[in-house]
């Protein structure tokens, strides 16, 4: 039985590699390195989704919560498959950048440094959608970062915070969206900004140890996921 299910899962993986009615142009594979751990995860996840087939009998209709979980699993599986296909050159980087651009059209991207903005634009996001804060979103957060900061130094920071918030509002109006994705590194200032943006704007968050080493595929996952802690 397990062998049958395993072959079914492999068949699904092969089908997933076929072109999606012109939305992707798949190239011939080149030499690459297979990640056996990632492949095993894909197989196990495909087999795991089989539970939805049994639990939804006889109609196979899924309620909203089950549908969200089922689709979330499929998206995660697809992303992992895309990672493997990209390693072997089957997926073109250009197509991934185009998909990132499309997915990012529902967001304003908030980040903390100018060099992070350059990374995000290389991933395919329009530069106009990105807000570089450079300061925390609230004055009290600056005190957390620097408890010894004098009051006189806080005045210009307050003005910068006001400019950042106005820029966020302006871009949300310009692009007709209330969705925000925070992209920062895993340090104290990044964590504080992310938490504050969650509270102020209901933002989604993508925190990584090193954005420079983060792949476009990983960023795409953050755009696709309904929530990315």
C-alpha positions as CSV (number, residue, x, y, z in Angstrom):
1,X,0.0,0.0,0.0
2,X,2.8,2.4,0.9
3,X,4.5,1.7,-2.4
4,X,1.3,2.5,-4.3
5,X,0.9,5.7,-2.4
6,X,4.6,6.6,-3.0
7,X,4.2,6.0,-6.7
8,X,1.0,8.2,-6.7
9,X,2.9,10.9,-5.1
10,X,5.7,10.6,-7.6
11,X,3.2,10.8,-10.4
12,X,1.8,14.1,-9.0
13,X,5.3,15.5,-8.9
14,X,5.9,14.7,-12.5
15,X,2.6,16.3,-13.5
16,X,3.6,19.4,-11.5
17,X,6.6,19.8,-13.7
18,X,4.5,20.3,-16.9
19,X,3.9,23.8,-18.3
20,X,0.9,25.6,-16.8
21,X,-0.8,26.7,-20.0
22,X,1.9,29.2,-20.9
23,X,2.3,30.8,-17.5
24,X,5.7,29.3,-17.2
25,X,8.3,28.3,-19.9
26,X,10.1,25.3,-18.7
27,X,13.7,24.7,-20.0
28,X,15.6,21.5,-20.4
29,X,17.3,20.4,-17.2
30,X,21.0,21.1,-16.6
31,X,23.3,19.5,-14.2
32,X,22.5,20.2,-10.6
33,X,22.5,18.8,-7.1
34,X,19.4,17.0,-5.8
35,X,18.5,17.7,-2.2
36,X,17.2,14.3,-0.9
37,X,15.8,15.9,2.3
38,X,13.7,18.4,0.4
39,X,12.5,15.7,-2.0
40,X,11.5,13.5,0.9
41,X,9.6,16.4,2.5
42,X,7.7,16.9,-0.8
43,X,6.7,13.2,-1.0
44,X,5.6,13.1,2.6
45,X,3.5,16.3,2.2
46,X,1.9,15.0,-0.9
47,X,1.0,11.8,0.9
48,X,-0.2,13.8,3.9
49,X,-2.7,15.7,1.8
50,X,-4.4,12.4,1.0
51,X,-6.2,12.7,4.4
52,X,-8.4,15.4,2.9
53,X,-9.6,12.9,0.3
54,X,-10.7,10.5,2.9
55,X,-12.1,13.0,5.4
56,X,-14.2,14.7,2.8
57,X,-16.0,11.6,1.5
58,X,-18.5,11.2,-0.1
59,X,-18.9,14.7,-1.5
60,X,-15.2,15.7,-1.3
61,X,-16.3,19.2,-0.5
62,X,-14.0,21.1,1.9
63,X,-15.2,23.8,4.3
64,X,-13.3,27.0,4.3
65,X,-10.8,26.2,7.1
66,X,-10.0,22.8,5.6
67,X,-9.7,24.3,2.1
68,X,-7.3,26.9,3.4
69,X,-5.1,24.2,5.0
70,X,-5.3,22.0,2.0
71,X,-4.4,24.8,-0.4
72,X,-1.6,26.0,1.9
73,X,-0.1,22.6,1.8
74,X,-0.3,22.5,-2.0
75,X,1.4,25.9,-2.3
76,X,4.2,24.8,0.0
77,X,4.6,21.6,-2.0
78,X,4.7,23.7,-5.2
79,X,7.3,26.1,-3.8
80,X,9.5,23.2,-2.8
81,X,9.2,21.6,-6.3
82,X,10.0,25.0,-7.8
83,X,13.2,25.2,-5.7
84,X,14.3,21.8,-7.1
85,X,13.4,22.8,-10.7
86,X,15.3,26.1,-10.3
87,X,18.3,24.2,-9.1
88,X,18.3,22.2,-12.3
89,X,17.6,25.3,-14.5
90,X,14.1,24.1,-15.5
91,X,12.5,27.3,-14.2
92,X,13.8,30.5,-15.7
93,X,14.7,33.3,-13.2
94,X,12.9,35.8,-15.4
95,X,9.6,34.0,-14.9
96,X,10.1,33.9,-11.2
97,X,10.8,37.6,-11.1
98,X,7.6,38.2,-13.1
99,X,5.6,36.1,-10.6
100,X,7.1,38.1,-7.7
101,X,6.2,41.3,-9.4
102,X,2.6,40.1,-9.8
103,X,2.3,38.8,-6.3
104,X,3.8,41.9,-4.8
105,X,1.2,44.2,-6.5
106,X,-1.1,43.7,-3.5
107,X,1.5,44.9,-1.0
108,X,3.4,47.9,0.3
109,X,6.8,46.6,1.3
110,X,8.4,48.1,4.5
111,X,12.0,47.6,5.2
112,X,14.6,49.3,7.4
113,X,17.7,50.0,5.2
114,X,18.4,51.2,1.8
115,X,20.6,48.2,0.9
116,X,17.6,46.0,1.8
117,X,15.5,48.0,-0.8
118,X,18.1,47.1,-3.5
119,X,17.8,43.4,-2.7
120,X,14.0,43.6,-2.8
121,X,14.0,45.4,-6.1
122,X,16.3,42.7,-7.5
123,X,13.7,40.2,-6.5
124,X,11.2,41.9,-8.8
125,X,9.3,44.4,-6.7
126,X,8.7,47.9,-8.0
127,X,10.8,50.4,-6.2
128,X,7.9,52.7,-5.7
129,X,6.2,50.1,-3.6
130,X,9.0,50.0,-1.0
131,X,9.2,52.2,2.0
132,X,12.6,52.5,3.7
133,X,11.9,53.5,7.3
134,X,15.5,54.0,8.7
135,X,13.9,54.7,12.1
136,X,11.4,52.8,14.3
137,X,7.7,53.4,13.8
138,X,7.2,54.9,17.3
139,X,9.4,57.1,19.5
140,X,9.3,54.7,22.4
141,X,10.8,52.0,20.2
142,X,13.9,54.2,19.8
143,X,14.2,54.3,23.6
144,X,14.2,50.5,23.6
145,X,17.0,50.4,21.0
146,X,19.0,53.2,22.8
147,X,17.9,53.7,26.4
148,X,20.5,56.5,26.8
149,X,19.3,58.6,23.9
150,X,18.8,62.2,25.0
151,X,15.4,64.0,24.5
152,X,17.0,66.5,22.2
153,X,18.0,63.7,19.8
154,X,14.4,62.4,19.8
155,X,12.9,65.5,18.1
156,X,14.4,64.9,14.7
157,X,13.6,61.2,15.0
158,X,10.0,62.1,15.6
159,X,9.9,64.1,12.4
160,X,11.4,61.2,10.5
161,X,8.8,58.8,11.9
162,X,6.1,61.2,10.8
163,X,7.6,61.3,7.3
164,X,7.7,57.5,7.1
165,X,4.1,57.1,8.2
166,X,3.0,59.7,5.7
167,X,4.9,57.9,3.0
168,X,3.2,54.7,4.0
169,X,-0.3,56.3,3.8
170,X,0.6,57.9,0.5
171,X,1.8,54.7,-1.1
172,X,-1.2,52.8,0.2
173,X,-3.5,55.4,-1.5
174,X,-1.4,55.4,-4.6
175,X,-1.5,51.6,-5.1
176,X,-5.0,51.2,-3.5
177,X,-3.9,48.6,-1.0
178,X,-3.9,48.2,2.8
179,X,-1.7,45.1,2.7
180,X,1.9,45.5,4.0
181,X,4.8,43.1,4.1
182,X,7.7,43.9,6.4
183,X,11.1,42.6,5.2
184,X,13.9,42.9,7.7
185,X,16.8,41.0,9.2
186,X,16.7,39.1,12.5
187,X,18.1,41.7,14.8
188,X,16.6,43.9,17.6
189,X,15.7,46.8,15.3
190,X,14.2,44.5,12.7
191,X,12.1,42.6,15.3
192,X,10.9,45.8,16.9
193,X,9.9,47.3,13.5
194,X,8.1,44.1,12.5
195,X,6.1,43.8,15.7
196,X,5.1,47.5,15.6
197,X,4.0,47.2,11.9
198,X,1.9,44.2,12.8
199,X,0.1,46.3,15.5
200,X,-0.2,49.4,13.4
201,X,-1.0,48.0,10.0
202,X,-1.8,44.3,10.4
203,X,1.4,43.7,8.4
204,X,2.8,40.3,7.4
205,X,6.4,39.8,8.4
206,X,9.4,38.2,6.7
207,X,12.4,38.1,9.0
208,X,15.6,36.4,7.9
209,X,19.1,36.2,9.4
210,X,20.7,37.5,6.2
211,X,18.6,39.0,3.4
212,X,21.6,39.1,1.0
213,X,21.6,35.3,1.2
214,X,17.9,34.9,0.9
215,X,16.7,33.6,-2.4
216,X,14.0,35.0,-4.6
217,X,12.1,31.7,-4.2
218,X,12.0,32.2,-0.4
219,X,10.7,35.8,-0.9
220,X,8.0,34.5,-3.2
221,X,6.9,32.1,-0.5
222,X,6.4,35.0,1.9
223,X,4.3,36.8,-0.7
224,X,2.1,33.7,-1.3
225,X,1.6,32.6,2.3
226,X,-1.5,34.0,4.0
227,X,0.6,34.5,7.1
228,X,4.4,34.2,7.4
229,X,5.7,34.4,11.0
